[in-house]
Amino acid sequence: MDNYMIEIAAFAVGSILYFVILGVPAVQIAHKAGYSRFWALIVFVPLINLIMLWAFAFARWPALPSYQQNLGGSR
């Protein structure tokens, strides 16, 4: 019974670390890009996360024009 409890505790700690390590940066990137922070949930869906990574990489970011305007650049 002790090994079972240790395995459950290790799984719980590992799951929390997984969500923090992937979730926090994804939320910040989505927010800085001008998208809703809820888009970060896509990170946890296998295969869809890779598709959305490419979609976000090449999409127009709503926050980018105001950022470039502050820098004096144009696109």
Buried (B, 14 or more C-beta within 10 A) or exposed (E): EEEEEEEEEEEEEEEEEEEEEBBEEBBEBBBEBBBEEEBBBBBEEEEEBEEBEEEBEEEEBEEBEEEEEEEEEEE
